[in-house]
Amino acid sequence: MIQNGQIDSFGKGFSMTDRQTDIQTYTDSYKIRIYELEKEIARLKSQISQQRYGLVWLDVPEGFEGDSENRIPILEEVPEREIHNTDGKPCHILIEGDNYHALTCLNYTHRGRVDVIYIDPPYNTGSDGFTYRDRRFLTEKPDGTPVPKDHPLRHSYWLSFMSKRLRLAKNLLSDRGVIFISIDDNEQANLKLLCDQIFGEANFVGTILWKKKTNGNNMGFLPPVHDYILCFAKNINLIQDMGYPVSKEHIQKTFSNPDNDPRGPWTTSDLSANHKGPYFEIKNPANGDSFFPPEGRYWVFNEQEVLRRIADGRIIFGKSGIARPVQKVFLSGRKYSKTRAESWWDNNGMNEDATSELKEILGVAKVFTHPKPSELLYHILKISTETNSIILDFFAGSGTAMDATLKLNNEDNGTRQCILVQINDQEVCENVTYERNRRVMQGYTNSKGEAVPGLGNSLKYYRTAFVGKNPPRHALDSDRLELACKAGNLLALAENTLFERERTEAFQIFTDDADPQNVTAIYFLEDIGRLDDFQARVEALAEQAGKVAVYIFSWDDGAVYDTMFEMCRNVEIKSIPQPILEIYQTLQ
């Protein structure tokens, strides 16, 4: 019975709007369920396919805690853990959270930009604490407990766990990128076959045998005193000179010393790169000529470092003195002139060295059972990175990779940036990963009571967090609005402008601390009522900045805003939040 626009059913009134909302909610839920069933059917089909050769295992769906299962991942800054030094050195990144969600975020911010990945994942020994949440059994019995050695799905759990993370990691590698993975006999054979599938068998660089201890007393008939480090390339054809010697003929042809530089023979290389970085004007002090990076490229050094290198002759304006700026690359500093990356490493630190190292820095007897020494990571980075490389470790543990990065930068004046990801179980991320690198940056007192000076650099600390009420593939308008309002740290990380300088109810402004002319401006409201204020602020910034990345909320590709800053040559307009969702959707 209908009375005054209301439906009277068993004495209860419902408006037509309520009924439409209920129908829409039911329809959305039904579509999501269909999608999940289609995914499960596709997964099962793939497992029974007639694969003649390769690694086959029961791919077990992974469950996650609470809201992280079906919401949109973002990064939230933890400002009280920021380390800020005004020394012109790089700002590094530490992300606290499950590395699956962190890698999802990095697939938006750093896709195709990471030069070297090193990881030391769980070895799945049955006693190393490796856990896996089997989504199929989450409602039937407790899950997420350590996987014992006799578990029937022990290897399937581990391969399912690693496969998802390595596929996300592959997306992050640059064209010349490489990944190093530590492992032992428990999963070495499976890991090699898994990486063959993901990175391609042709991109296998080699296996390093690293001597990790001096003896293996009481450890069986053939005591294992080594670990393996598998190395794969994104494209092996682009890394043929990585740590390997080249011919004398090549050296003689490439390097010379026409100006009798006391640092020895040199050649030149481009001062710009295609991954995001500093963008500013370089002036030739001899004649005042100005230079900017070519379109779509950025300088590899910040402005302070460029001035320092011009002053000491490491950046020149061609051999004529009036051409575009280039950097000198000295033969003495080339990897292949002094380092040979052989496969047997018996002189690059051991587990006991790492334990002693942590005791010296943190003042505690033992933190991890098998930590990696900074000397090992230092050597890996020495043979695989350039001075401006981006490095990632998403099983960060005690944070050795960042420690090694700081030491290598300190040695060769590099600007390498390190990104660490570590879950905070038992407060490891806060009390070990972060604290170790804070002390290395700021200085500490060792066990002998001696003051060890800090190496400087800065650090930003983030946590994974979640927005919306639906996963990316099924995001509603309300999810998009919330994502746009809280995506500032993702966008700042994508542009490497990590320091928030201004925030209003409608927009945010970020800059790069080492290069203040690199600016990111974000208008995150659907309401355009404050857009004029935002436009005026961006135009004022554009007059002084070398580059301004402008993000504006839009329900589509944002093309309607393309003419807003047409008078500003150094402004690039991008839309949010749809590009973030599109990246995330490809990962599901």
BAMAR-910402 format. One record per residue (C-alpha): y, x, z negated; residue number from 0; residue in three letters. Coordinates in Angstrom, 2 decimals. Last residue first. Example, Ala and Ser with C-alpha at 12.3 -4.5 7.8 and 13.67 -1.06 7.14 Angstrom:
BEGIN
{{-1.06,13.67,-7.14},1,ser},
{{-4.50,12.30,-7.80},0,ala},
# end
This chain:
BEGIN
{{-7.11,44.68,8.45},587,gln},
{{-5.35,47.83,9.65},586,leu},
{{-3.72,46.34,12.76},585,thr},
{{-2.14,43.66,10.56},584,gln},
{{-0.41,46.28,8.43},583,tyr},
{{1.43,47.71,11.44},582,ile},
{{2.51,44.26,12.58},581,glu},
{{3.58,43.32,9.06},580,leu},
{{5.93,46.29,8.84},579,ile},
{{7.38,45.53,12.28},578,pro},
{{7.95,41.89,11.19},577,gln},
{{10.08,42.66,8.10},576,pro},
{{12.56,43.83,9.28},575,ile},
{{14.52,44.72,12.42},574,ser},
{{15.85,48.03,13.73},573,lys},
{{19.32,49.12,14.83},572,ile},
{{20.14,52.79,15.60},571,glu},
{{23.69,53.95,14.87},570,val},
{{24.99,57.33,16.12},569,asn},
{{27.14,56.17,19.05},568,arg},
{{29.11,53.62,17.03},567,cys},
{{31.05,51.32,19.37},566,met},
{{27.92,49.28,20.12},565,glu},
{{27.48,48.55,16.43},564,phe},
{{26.90,44.79,16.46},563,met},
{{25.71,44.69,20.08},562,thr},
{{22.00,44.95,19.31},561,asp},
{{22.12,42.28,16.59},560,tyr},
{{20.54,39.48,18.64},559,val},
{{17.70,41.86,19.55},558,ala},
{{16.34,41.56,15.99},557,gly},
{{12.69,41.53,17.09},556,asp},
{{11.99,38.12,15.56},555,asp},
{{12.70,36.37,12.23},554,trp},
{{15.36,38.97,11.49},553,ser},
{{16.47,40.94,8.46},552,phe},
{{18.54,43.96,9.47},551,ile},
{{17.60,47.65,9.31},550,tyr},
{{20.24,50.21,10.32},549,val},
{{19.35,53.90,10.76},548,ala},
{{22.59,55.88,10.58},547,val},
{{22.83,59.38,12.05},546,lys},
{{25.38,62.18,11.84},545,gly},
{{27.36,60.46,9.15},544,ala},
{{31.15,60.47,8.74},543,gln},
{{32.36,57.75,11.12},542,glu},
{{28.98,56.03,10.85},541,ala},
{{29.50,55.43,7.13},540,leu},
{{32.66,53.40,7.76},539,ala},
{{30.90,51.45,10.51},538,glu},
{{27.99,50.78,8.17},537,val},
{{30.26,49.41,5.44},536,arg},
{{32.16,47.17,7.88},535,ala},
{{28.89,45.80,9.25},534,gln},
{{27.56,45.11,5.76},533,phe},
{{30.68,43.22,4.76},532,asp},
{{30.43,41.17,7.96},531,asp},
{{26.74,40.48,7.26},530,leu},
{{27.43,38.99,3.84},529,arg},
{{27.03,35.35,4.91},528,gly},
{{24.08,36.18,7.16},527,ile},
{{21.59,34.48,4.83},526,asp},
{{18.10,35.84,5.61},525,glu},
{{18.92,38.71,3.27},524,leu},
{{17.64,42.32,3.56},523,phe},
{{20.51,44.24,5.15},522,tyr},
{{19.33,47.87,4.98},521,ile},
{{21.38,51.02,5.68},520,ala},
{{19.69,54.41,6.09},519,thr},
{{21.83,57.54,6.26},518,val},
{{21.35,61.18,7.37},517,asn},
{{24.78,62.76,6.90},516,gln},
{{23.92,63.45,3.26},515,pro},
{{21.43,66.17,4.34},514,asp},
{{19.70,67.71,1.32},513,ala},
{{20.01,64.46,-0.63},512,asp},
{{18.91,62.33,2.32},511,asp},
{{20.78,59.06,2.11},510,thr},
{{20.06,55.43,1.18},509,phe},
{{22.32,52.33,1.34},508,ile},
{{21.10,48.90,0.26},507,gln},
{{22.15,45.37,1.25},506,phe},
{{22.69,41.76,0.22},505,ala},
{{22.97,41.49,-3.56},504,glu},
{{24.48,44.97,-3.57},503,thr},
{{22.91,48.41,-3.72},502,arg},
{{24.46,51.83,-3.15},501,glu},
{{23.43,55.47,-3.15},500,arg},
{{19.64,55.16,-3.07},499,glu},
{{18.10,58.60,-2.57},498,phe},
{{14.99,58.96,-0.39},497,leu},
{{16.41,59.22,3.10},496,thr},
{{13.22,60.47,4.78},495,asn},
{{13.58,57.71,7.41},494,glu},
{{10.14,56.22,6.75},493,ala},
{{10.59,56.88,3.03},492,leu},
{{13.85,54.94,2.99},491,ala},
{{12.19,52.08,4.85},490,leu},
{{9.28,51.91,2.41},489,leu},
{{11.65,52.21,-0.56},488,asn},
{{13.79,49.33,0.71},487,gly},
{{10.89,46.96,1.40},486,ala},
{{11.61,44.64,-1.53},485,lys},
{{13.98,42.06,-0.04},484,cys},
{{12.28,42.13,3.36},483,ala},
{{8.86,41.63,1.78},482,leu},
{{10.09,38.63,-0.23},481,glu},
{{11.48,36.94,2.88},480,leu},
{{8.35,37.65,4.89},479,arg},
{{6.10,36.21,2.18},478,asp},
{{8.19,33.03,2.04},477,ser},
{{7.92,32.74,5.82},476,asp},
{{4.12,32.84,5.57},475,leu},
{{1.94,35.93,5.92},474,ala},
{{-1.57,35.28,7.24},473,his},
{{-2.29,38.65,8.86},472,arg},
{{-0.31,40.44,6.16},471,pro},
{{-2.34,39.05,3.23},470,pro},
{{-0.94,36.01,1.37},469,asn},
{{1.03,35.31,-1.81},468,lys},
{{3.98,37.61,-1.26},467,gly},
{{4.57,41.06,-2.70},466,val},
{{2.40,43.92,-3.99},465,phe},
{{2.98,47.23,-5.75},464,ala},
{{2.01,50.87,-5.19},463,thr},
{{3.87,53.17,-7.51},462,arg},
{{6.49,55.75,-6.54},461,tyr},
{{7.70,59.10,-7.91},460,tyr},
{{10.34,61.11,-6.02},459,lys},
{{10.40,64.88,-6.36},458,leu},
{{12.90,67.71,-5.97},457,ser},
{{12.66,71.43,-5.20},456,asn},
{{13.15,74.25,-7.75},455,gly},
{{10.62,77.06,-8.19},454,leu},
{{10.80,77.04,-11.97},453,gly},
{{10.90,80.24,-14.01},452,pro},
{{7.88,81.12,-16.17},451,val},
{{9.00,81.85,-19.75},450,ala},
{{6.46,83.89,-21.67},449,glu},
{{4.85,82.53,-24.84},448,gly},
{{1.52,84.07,-23.92},447,lys},
{{0.04,80.63,-23.17},446,ser},
{{2.77,79.97,-20.60},445,asn},
{{6.25,78.55,-21.13},444,thr},
{{7.51,76.27,-18.37},443,tyr},
{{9.81,76.07,-15.35},442,gly},
{{11.52,73.17,-13.58},441,gln},
{{9.52,72.93,-10.35},440,met},
{{6.22,74.27,-11.70},439,val},
{{6.73,72.17,-14.83},438,arg},
{{7.33,68.98,-12.87},437,arg},
{{4.34,69.87,-10.69},436,asn},
{{1.91,69.94,-13.63},435,arg},
{{3.48,66.87,-15.24},434,glu},
{{3.12,64.71,-12.14},433,tyr},
{{-0.53,65.38,-11.42},432,thr},
{{-1.53,65.76,-15.10},431,val},
{{0.11,63.28,-17.47},430,asn},
{{1.42,60.66,-15.07},429,glu},
{{-1.26,60.72,-12.38},428,cys},
{{-4.08,61.29,-14.86},427,val},
{{-3.11,58.33,-17.05},426,glu},
{{-6.78,57.57,-17.83},425,gln},
{{-6.96,56.03,-14.35},424,asp},
{{-3.57,56.57,-12.70},423,asn},
{{-4.67,56.68,-9.06},422,ile},
{{-3.34,59.69,-7.17},421,gln},
{{-1.45,60.09,-3.91},420,val},
{{0.46,63.28,-3.11},419,leu},
{{3.00,63.89,-0.33},418,ile},
{{4.18,67.46,0.31},417,cys},
{{7.23,68.48,2.33},416,gln},
{{7.41,71.91,3.96},415,arg},
{{10.95,73.33,4.06},414,thr},
{{10.03,77.00,4.25},413,gly},
{{11.93,79.91,2.74},412,asn},
{{8.87,82.15,3.37},411,asp},
{{7.63,82.83,-0.17},410,glu},
{{9.25,79.93,-2.00},409,asn},
{{7.93,77.52,0.60},408,asn},
{{4.42,78.93,0.06},407,leu},
{{4.71,78.56,-3.71},406,lys},
{{6.02,74.99,-3.54},405,leu},
{{3.28,74.01,-1.08},404,thr},
{{0.60,75.52,-3.33},403,ala},
{{1.83,73.46,-6.31},402,asp},
{{1.95,70.38,-4.08},401,met},
{{-1.67,70.84,-3.02},400,ala},
{{-2.81,71.56,-6.60},399,thr},
{{-1.74,68.14,-7.88},398,gly},
{{-4.29,67.82,-10.70},397,ser},
{{-6.22,65.15,-8.81},396,gly},
{{-4.44,64.59,-5.49},395,ala},
{{-7.07,62.52,-3.70},394,phe},
{{-4.51,61.40,-1.10},393,phe},
{{-3.33,64.93,-0.25},392,asp},
{{-0.68,65.02,2.47},391,leu},
{{1.37,67.84,4.04},390,ile},
{{4.44,67.56,6.29},389,ile},
{{5.25,70.80,8.13},388,ser},
{{8.68,72.48,8.26},387,asn},
{{7.62,76.14,7.79},386,thr},
{{4.62,75.74,10.08},385,glu},
{{1.26,74.87,8.62},384,thr},
{{-2.43,75.62,9.20},383,ser},
{{-3.20,79.21,8.19},382,ile},
{{-0.94,79.41,5.15},381,lys},
{{-1.68,75.84,4.15},380,leu},
{{-5.37,76.59,3.74},379,ile},
{{-4.57,79.87,1.95},378,his},
{{-2.21,78.18,-0.51},377,tyr},
{{-4.79,75.46,-1.11},376,leu},
{{-7.37,78.06,-2.16},375,leu},
{{-4.83,80.05,-4.21},374,glu},
{{-3.75,76.84,-5.97},373,ser},
{{-7.20,76.64,-7.53},372,pro},
{{-9.27,73.47,-7.07},371,lys},
{{-10.38,71.57,-10.17},370,pro},
{{-14.09,71.20,-10.99},369,his},
{{-14.60,69.60,-14.40},368,thr},
{{-11.03,68.40,-14.78},367,phe},
{{-8.51,68.67,-17.64},366,val},
{{-9.79,71.51,-19.78},365,lys},
{{-8.17,73.54,-22.57},364,ala},
{{-4.67,72.07,-22.49},363,val},
{{-1.40,74.04,-22.32},362,gly},
{{-0.18,72.30,-19.17},361,leu},
{{0.80,75.33,-17.05},360,ile},
{{-1.41,78.07,-18.48},359,glu},
{{-4.34,75.69,-19.11},358,lys},
{{-4.02,74.35,-15.58},357,leu},
{{-4.22,77.86,-14.15},356,glu},
{{-7.18,78.77,-16.34},355,ser},
{{-9.11,75.76,-15.03},354,thr},
{{-8.11,76.61,-11.46},353,ala},
{{-9.27,80.20,-11.89},352,asp},
{{-12.60,78.91,-13.24},351,glu},
{{-13.04,76.79,-10.12},350,asn},
{{-12.61,79.85,-7.91},349,met},
{{-9.80,81.60,-6.05},348,gly},
{{-9.53,82.63,-2.43},347,asn},
{{-11.71,85.74,-2.18},346,asn},
{{-15.11,84.47,-1.09},345,asp},
{{-14.07,82.46,1.95},344,trp},
{{-16.68,82.48,4.74},343,trp},
{{-15.58,80.52,7.85},342,ser},
{{-12.98,82.95,9.22},341,glu},
{{-9.35,82.03,9.58},340,ala},
{{-7.82,85.37,10.52},339,arg},
{{-4.38,85.91,9.06},338,thr},
{{-1.85,88.66,9.81},337,lys},
{{-0.53,88.36,13.36},336,ser},
{{-2.13,84.96,13.94},335,tyr},
{{-0.03,83.27,11.32},334,lys},
{{3.28,84.48,12.70},333,arg},
{{5.67,85.95,10.15},332,gly},
{{5.56,89.58,11.24},331,ser},
{{6.00,88.53,14.87},330,leu},
{{9.31,86.95,13.97},329,phe},
{{10.34,83.50,15.14},328,val},
{{14.10,83.35,15.78},327,lys},
{{15.59,79.88,15.82},326,gln},
{{17.48,78.32,18.69},325,val},
{{21.08,77.12,19.03},324,pro},
{{22.20,75.92,22.48},323,arg},
{{23.95,78.64,24.53},322,ala},
{{27.07,80.67,23.70},321,ile},
{{25.66,83.86,22.15},320,gly},
{{24.20,85.08,25.45},319,ser},
{{20.78,85.70,23.87},318,lys},
{{20.80,82.08,22.85},317,gly},
{{23.04,80.68,20.15},316,phe},
{{21.21,82.34,17.27},315,ile},
{{19.45,81.10,14.16},314,ile},
{{17.70,83.80,12.08},313,arg},
{{20.85,85.92,12.12},312,gly},
{{21.61,85.99,8.38},311,asp},
{{24.68,83.75,8.63},310,ala},
{{23.13,81.38,11.14},309,ile},
{{20.11,81.05,8.85},308,arg},
{{22.23,80.16,5.82},307,arg},
{{24.27,77.63,7.82},306,leu},
{{21.06,76.02,9.09},305,val},
{{19.64,75.89,5.55},304,glu},
{{22.69,74.04,4.24},303,gln},
{{22.60,71.61,7.16},302,glu},
{{18.95,70.67,6.75},301,asn},
{{16.29,72.36,8.86},300,phe},
{{13.98,71.04,11.63},299,val},
{{16.86,69.36,13.46},298,trp},
{{16.07,65.94,14.87},297,tyr},
{{14.79,64.50,18.17},296,arg},
{{15.05,61.16,19.98},295,gly},
{{17.97,62.28,22.13},294,glu},
{{18.46,66.04,21.99},293,pro},
{{19.67,67.42,18.65},292,pro},
{{23.45,67.79,18.30},291,phe},
{{25.58,70.76,19.35},290,phe},
{{29.24,71.69,18.97},289,ser},
{{31.07,74.67,20.52},288,asp},
{{33.46,76.34,18.06},287,gly},
{{33.61,79.67,19.93},286,asn},
{{31.93,82.29,17.71},285,ala},
{{31.07,80.05,14.77},284,pro},
{{28.84,77.92,17.04},283,asn},
{{28.93,74.50,15.43},282,lys},
{{25.90,72.43,14.50},281,ile},
{{26.51,68.68,14.20},280,glu},
{{24.11,66.55,12.17},279,phe},
{{20.69,64.90,12.25},278,tyr},
{{18.17,65.91,9.59},277,pro},
{{14.56,64.75,9.96},276,gly},
{{12.35,62.24,11.71},275,lys},
{{9.54,63.67,13.80},274,his},
{{10.38,64.77,17.36},273,asn},
{{11.41,68.30,16.48},272,ala},
{{14.55,70.42,16.94},271,ser},
{{15.40,74.12,16.55},270,leu},
{{13.25,75.05,19.53},269,asp},
{{11.59,78.45,19.42},268,ser},
{{12.67,82.02,19.99},267,thr},
{{10.79,85.32,20.07},266,thr},
{{10.84,88.19,17.65},265,trp},
{{10.05,91.85,17.14},264,pro},
{{10.99,93.36,13.76},263,gly},
{{12.76,92.24,10.60},262,arg},
{{15.25,95.09,11.08},261,pro},
{{16.62,93.26,14.16},260,asp},
{{17.08,95.85,16.89},259,asn},
{{19.05,93.41,19.05},258,asp},
{{16.57,93.38,21.97},257,pro},
{{13.52,93.13,19.68},256,asn},
{{10.61,91.81,21.72},255,ser},
{{7.83,89.25,21.37},254,phe},
{{6.13,87.10,24.01},253,thr},
{{4.71,89.55,26.56},252,lys},
{{3.70,92.19,24.04},251,gln},
{{2.13,89.56,21.77},250,ile},
{{0.25,87.94,24.65},249,his},
{{-1.04,91.32,25.86},248,glu},
{{-2.13,92.21,22.35},247,lys},
{{-4.41,89.17,22.50},246,ser},
{{-4.36,86.35,20.03},245,val},
{{-5.71,86.16,16.48},244,pro},
{{-6.68,82.81,14.96},243,tyr},
{{-4.89,80.99,12.17},242,gly},
{{-4.23,77.91,14.26},241,met},
{{-3.77,79.31,17.80},240,asp},
{{-6.06,76.74,19.48},239,gln},
{{-4.35,73.85,17.75},238,ile},
{{-3.36,71.61,20.67},237,leu},
{{-6.74,71.44,22.39},236,asn},
{{-8.36,70.37,19.12},235,ile},
{{-6.57,67.04,19.19},234,asn},
{{-6.41,65.20,15.85},233,lys},
{{-8.22,68.19,14.43},232,ala},
{{-11.19,68.35,12.07},231,phe},
{{-11.92,70.80,9.25},230,cys},
{{-14.81,70.53,6.80},229,leu},
{{-14.51,72.49,3.55},228,ile},
{{-17.92,73.20,2.04},227,tyr},
{{-18.48,74.20,-1.56},226,asp},
{{-20.17,77.34,-2.85},225,his},
{{-22.21,78.67,-5.78},224,val},
{{-25.13,76.33,-5.25},223,pro},
{{-28.09,77.86,-7.14},222,pro},
{{-31.12,78.11,-4.82},221,leu},
{{-34.14,77.52,-7.13},220,phe},
{{-32.20,75.24,-9.44},219,gly},
{{-28.90,75.22,-11.34},218,met},
{{-29.83,76.98,-14.59},217,asn},
{{-27.49,79.88,-13.79},216,asn},
{{-25.37,79.32,-10.69},215,gly},
{{-23.29,82.46,-10.49},214,asn},
{{-19.83,83.69,-9.55},213,thr},
{{-18.23,80.32,-8.86},212,lys},
{{-16.39,78.46,-6.07},211,lys},
{{-17.31,80.52,-3.02},210,lys},
{{-15.80,78.56,-0.14},209,trp},
{{-17.90,77.98,2.96},208,leu},
{{-15.52,76.79,5.69},207,ile},
{{-16.82,74.37,8.30},206,thr},
{{-15.37,74.24,11.80},205,gly},
{{-12.77,72.78,14.16},204,val},
{{-14.54,69.49,14.96},203,phe},
{{-12.37,67.75,17.54},202,asn},
{{-15.17,67.45,20.11},201,ala},
{{-17.21,65.38,17.66},200,glu},
{{-14.49,62.75,17.60},199,gly},
{{-12.11,62.04,14.73},198,phe},
{{-13.78,58.89,13.36},197,ile},
{{-17.36,59.15,14.57},196,gln},
{{-17.63,62.94,14.18},195,asp},
{{-15.96,62.50,10.78},194,cys},
{{-18.82,60.23,9.68},193,leu},
{{-21.41,62.67,11.01},192,leu},
{{-19.85,65.56,9.08},191,lys},
{{-19.47,63.41,5.96},190,leu},
{{-23.14,62.42,6.01},189,asn},
{{-24.27,66.05,6.16},188,ala},
{{-21.86,67.13,3.40},187,gln},
{{-22.67,64.20,1.11},186,glu},
{{-24.66,65.63,-1.81},185,asn},
{{-24.43,69.22,-0.56},184,asp},
{{-20.80,69.70,-1.54},183,asp},
{{-17.42,68.44,-0.22},182,ile},
{{-13.85,69.57,0.41},181,ser},
{{-12.07,67.92,3.35},180,ile},
{{-9.48,69.64,5.58},179,phe},
{{-7.54,67.54,8.11},178,ile},
{{-5.59,68.82,11.10},177,val},
{{-2.47,67.65,12.93},176,gly},
{{-1.24,68.91,16.29},175,arg},
{{-0.75,65.38,17.66},174,asp},
{{0.52,64.32,14.25},173,ser},
{{-1.93,62.89,11.74},172,leu},
{{-1.09,59.59,10.05},171,leu},
{{-3.42,57.41,12.10},170,asn},
{{-6.34,59.64,11.12},169,lys},
{{-5.62,58.92,7.45},168,ala},
{{-6.19,55.18,7.84},167,leu},
{{-9.55,55.88,9.48},166,arg},
{{-10.34,58.38,6.74},165,leu},
{{-9.63,55.83,4.04},164,arg},
{{-11.83,53.08,5.46},163,lys},
{{-14.70,55.47,6.16},162,ser},
{{-14.58,57.13,2.75},161,met},
{{-15.33,54.01,0.68},160,phe},
{{-17.92,52.62,3.09},159,ser},
{{-19.57,56.06,3.20},158,leu},
{{-19.63,56.29,-0.60},157,trp},
{{-21.04,52.79,-1.10},156,tyr},
{{-23.65,53.33,1.61},155,ser},
{{-24.70,56.63,0.02},154,his},
{{-25.32,55.10,-3.43},153,arg},
{{-26.70,51.82,-2.12},152,leu},
{{-30.16,52.17,-3.71},151,pro},
{{-28.61,53.58,-6.94},150,his},
{{-30.69,56.56,-8.09},149,asp},
{{-27.74,58.96,-8.38},148,lys},
{{-25.74,56.54,-10.52},147,pro},
{{-22.57,54.80,-9.20},146,val},
{{-19.89,54.68,-11.90},145,pro},
{{-18.74,51.13,-12.76},144,thr},
{{-16.58,49.07,-10.41},143,gly},
{{-18.68,45.95,-10.93},142,asp},
{{-19.51,43.44,-13.61},141,pro},
{{-21.98,40.80,-12.40},140,lys},
{{-22.08,37.70,-10.24},139,glu},
{{-18.49,37.08,-9.19},138,thr},
{{-17.85,40.67,-8.08},137,leu},
{{-21.23,40.92,-6.39},136,phe},
{{-20.31,40.75,-2.70},135,arg},
{{-17.05,42.64,-3.25},134,arg},
{{-18.91,45.79,-4.28},133,asp},
{{-16.36,47.67,-6.37},132,arg},
{{-17.21,51.35,-6.00},131,tyr},
{{-17.08,54.08,-8.61},130,thr},
{{-17.46,57.87,-8.40},129,phe},
{{-17.51,59.25,-11.96},128,gly},
{{-18.84,62.71,-11.09},127,asp},
{{-22.32,62.09,-12.50},126,ser},
{{-24.24,60.58,-9.60},125,gly},
{{-23.22,63.49,-7.38},124,thr},
{{-21.01,61.33,-5.19},123,asn},
{{-18.73,64.24,-4.22},122,tyr},
{{-15.54,62.39,-5.14},121,pro},
{{-12.78,63.32,-2.68},120,pro},
{{-11.02,66.71,-2.44},119,asp},
{{-8.50,66.01,0.30},118,ile},
{{-6.26,68.17,2.50},117,tyr},
{{-4.15,66.63,5.25},116,ile},
{{-1.97,68.80,7.48},115,val},
{{0.68,67.89,10.07},114,asp},
{{1.61,64.36,8.99},113,val},
{{3.96,62.54,11.40},112,arg},
{{1.81,60.29,13.60},111,gly},
{{2.19,57.28,11.30},110,arg},
{{4.40,58.28,8.38},109,his},
{{6.25,55.20,7.05},108,thr},
{{4.14,52.31,8.31},107,tyr},
{{0.73,53.94,8.00},106,asn},
{{2.06,55.41,4.75},105,leu},
{{2.05,51.91,3.23},104,cys},
{{-1.61,51.40,4.17},103,thr},
{{-2.40,54.89,2.90},102,leu},
{{-0.94,53.92,-0.48},101,ala},
{{-3.06,50.77,-0.53},100,his},
{{-6.28,52.67,0.13},99,tyr},
{{-5.13,55.51,-2.14},98,asn},
{{-5.20,53.27,-5.20},97,asp},
{{-1.97,53.90,-7.09},96,gly},
{{0.65,56.43,-8.09},95,glu},
{{2.55,57.93,-5.17},94,ile},
{{4.09,61.40,-5.54},93,leu},
{{6.58,62.50,-2.87},92,ile},
{{8.40,65.80,-2.32},91,his},
{{12.12,66.42,-1.90},90,cys},
{{12.75,69.62,0.04},89,pro},
{{15.08,72.45,-1.02},88,lys},
{{18.88,72.25,-0.82},87,gly},
{{19.18,73.43,-4.43},86,asp},
{{20.63,70.24,-5.90},85,thr},
{{17.56,69.60,-8.03},84,asn},
{{16.42,66.08,-8.88},83,his},
{{13.06,65.31,-10.43},82,ile},
{{12.54,61.54,-10.50},81,glu},
{{10.20,60.28,-13.19},80,arg},
{{12.69,57.87,-14.78},79,glu},
{{13.30,56.33,-11.35},78,pro},
{{9.78,54.90,-10.87},77,val},
{{10.20,53.75,-7.28},76,glu},
{{8.29,50.76,-5.96},75,glu},
{{6.11,51.03,-2.87},74,leu},
{{4.79,48.08,-0.86},73,ile},
{{1.44,46.36,-0.34},72,pro},
{{1.20,42.77,0.98},71,ile},
{{-1.11,40.42,-0.91},70,arg},
{{-4.78,39.44,-0.76},69,asn},
{{-6.84,41.90,-2.80},68,glu},
{{-4.02,43.70,-4.59},67,ser},
{{-3.43,40.61,-6.73},66,asp},
{{-6.40,41.25,-8.98},65,gly},
{{-8.31,44.51,-8.60},64,glu},
{{-9.93,45.46,-5.33},63,phe},
{{-13.25,44.70,-3.67},62,gly},
{{-14.91,46.78,-0.99},61,glu},
{{-17.19,45.26,1.64},60,pro},
{{-20.45,47.28,1.99},59,val},
{{-21.08,48.91,5.37},58,asp},
{{-24.86,49.34,5.32},57,leu},
{{-25.29,52.66,7.05},56,trp},
{{-25.61,54.14,10.53},55,val},
{{-24.55,57.67,11.47},54,leu},
{{-25.03,58.64,15.07},53,gly},
{{-27.44,58.37,17.96},52,tyr},
{{-28.92,55.51,19.97},51,arg},
{{-26.78,52.69,18.57},50,gln},
{{-28.34,49.35,19.45},49,gln},
{{-25.98,47.08,17.52},48,ser},
{{-27.29,45.68,14.23},47,ile},
{{-24.39,47.00,12.15},46,gln},
{{-21.73,45.94,14.63},45,ser},
{{-23.04,42.40,14.61},44,lys},
{{-22.80,42.27,10.82},43,leu},
{{-19.16,43.38,10.89},42,arg},
{{-18.26,40.91,13.63},41,ala},
{{-19.85,38.07,11.66},40,ile},
{{-17.97,39.12,8.51},39,glu},
{{-14.66,39.26,10.38},38,lys},
{{-15.25,35.81,11.87},37,glu},
{{-16.03,34.46,8.39},36,leu},
{{-12.77,35.92,7.01},35,glu},
{{-10.80,34.39,9.90},34,tyr},
{{-12.38,30.99,9.35},33,ile},
{{-11.51,31.15,5.64},32,arg},
{{-7.90,32.06,6.44},31,ile},
{{-7.65,29.17,8.88},30,lys},
{{-9.02,26.71,6.28},29,tyr},
{{-6.57,27.92,3.64},28,ser},
{{-3.67,27.48,6.05},27,asp},
{{-4.90,23.97,6.96},26,thr},
{{-5.29,22.98,3.30},25,tyr},
{{-1.80,24.20,2.50},24,thr},
{{-0.42,22.36,5.53},23,gln},
{{-2.17,19.13,4.54},22,ile},
{{-0.91,19.38,0.96},21,asp},
{{2.62,20.06,2.17},20,thr},
{{2.46,17.07,4.54},19,gln},
{{1.28,14.83,1.65},18,arg},
{{4.08,16.02,-0.59},17,asp},
{{6.63,15.39,2.16},16,thr},
{{5.24,11.88,2.73},15,met},
{{5.92,11.18,-0.92},14,ser},
{{3.05,10.50,-3.31},13,phe},
{{2.91,7.70,-5.86},12,gly},
{{0.00,7.13,-8.24},11,lys},
{{-1.29,3.63,-9.11},10,gly},
{{-4.63,3.98,-7.37},9,phe},
{{-2.87,4.95,-4.14},8,ser},
{{0.72,3.85,-3.65},7,asp},
{{2.23,5.66,-0.69},6,ile},
{{5.99,5.80,-1.02},5,gln},
{{8.58,4.98,1.67},4,gly},
{{9.96,2.05,-0.25},3,asn},
{{6.50,0.57,-1.00},2,gln},
{{3.39,1.37,1.00},1,ile},
{{0.00,0.00,0.00},0,met},
# end
